[in-house]
Amino acid sequence: MECLRLEIVLPLCIIALYYFYYKKFRFFVIEEKKKENIIRHKQIRGNCPPSYPNGWYRLCRSTELKIGQVEEIKLAGRHIAYYRGTDKVVYAVAAYCPHMGANLGIGGQVKFKSCIECPFHGWAFDGKSGLCVNSEKLDPKIVSTYCYNNIEKMNPNQKGEYLQKVEEGEIKIKTYLIREIKGMVYIWLHSKEAKPWYEPMVEKCDHLQLRGESINYINCHIQEFPENGADIRHFDYIHASVSDFIPTWLIKFKWNMKSMPANEPDFYKKMEHPKEKIRNYQKKLFDHYLSNKELRPYMNVLCLDGSLMFFNRWKINALYITGFQMGPATIQLYILSSLFEVFYKQALQPVEKFNQKVFLTLHINSYLPYWLSAYILSGGLRQIISDVSVWDNKIFAAKSCYNLKGDADPVLMRWRQWYSQFYEGSREFEQKLDSLEW
């Protein structure tokens, strides 16, 4: 009888343990609590570039937004309400209702398939056109718009009226362009409301499995995070350590790196790897990402070889990294080793000036155990955290001294030149925001 019980209880215990293991590590999430913007009142030397460059930004993962779900976000100086309509399409609109100023993303509900209804008075706005509508036929509501005659001095007009009519007719709220690609939702933000000149990168990772994501906050200018990939020399100082428990005199990483915009002349020749296996691997990625020549100006590419150095004498090739920076806020990294392949997607969400929300999403070979992919995600996060202590306590060096005789600083200057194209109109947009801040 006791043996029979053991035969039943033991398998049940094993199944239960595996269930909790699977639930914990199948999609492993490391989320840091939001921290205060410690640079808010710090003296910044010189004039920094604008805080909110133009481009595609990550909005959310597709699974985070169910049908009928409404959310709100502060992103790159905008307050945005976004939702998935009952037509299964994701929409994003300016958060505040033009009627009485309620936030549509807090308490708002989906209505008429593609519309969002204000929680305050029930006004509905179509996510496609932005029009305020009356019914599911999307017939526009006709309203009268009034404003204060002189809100600064609160003086009446000649008729003695404090409120005066401005116009009558249809009203709209701003809508944002959305792309939903391979489980990720992107939003297009441009200071001058220009149309997209490039599309979000479609990653080449169907052979890999989504395993986890880390979410962190850093206090620095938005440019400093992607700029890190072009800063060749910092790898030797910040990223030399293999582990917190292994001293660098015993084992350390040694890095060899190339980085350049994808539209430079002789790009393939300059970025060619000496090893045939790695060269063929990278060429497949280059062909995938760079096949559209019109998109090349908006992409920067980096190739990074990492070797393990034992006692500063013996070297073993360990990692081969190929990275693609598209626009101001998306980076995709392919890491190849002899044991596995990793794909990291890094995404930035500017919460406010000098305060960035950073996502690191991991895809890896499906044959690897879940605990190992969780450990690898932690390793990727560790590399970010190594930089955070510097980012959180530095200023943006807008006026920088460069050593042009070396091999590192010219690459950094070239990268800054490339990234600057995403700031068109951003300064004027930011100045308007500053004048409205409380």
Secondary structure, 3 states (H helix, E strand, C coil): CHHHHHHHHHHHHHHHHHHHHHHHHCCEEEECCCCCCCCCCCCCCCCCCCCCCCEEEEEEEHHHCCCCCEEEEEECCEEEEEEECCCCCEEEEECECCCCCCECCCCCEEECCCEEECCCCCCEEECCCCEEECCCCCCECCEEEEEECCCCCCCCCCCCCCEEEEEEECCECCEECEEEECCEEEEEECCCCCCCCCCCCCCCCCCCEEEEEEEEEECCCCCHHHHHHHCHHHHHHHCCECECCECCCCEEEEEEEEEEECCCCCHHHHCCCCCHHHHHHHHHHHHHHCCCHHHHHHEEEEEEEEEEEECCCEEEEEEEEEEEEECCCEEEEEEECCCCEEEEEEEEEEEECCEEEEEEEEEECCCCCHHHHHHHHHHHHHHHHHHHHHHCCCCCCCCCCCCCCCCCHHHHHHHHHHHHHHHCCHHHHHHHHHHHCC
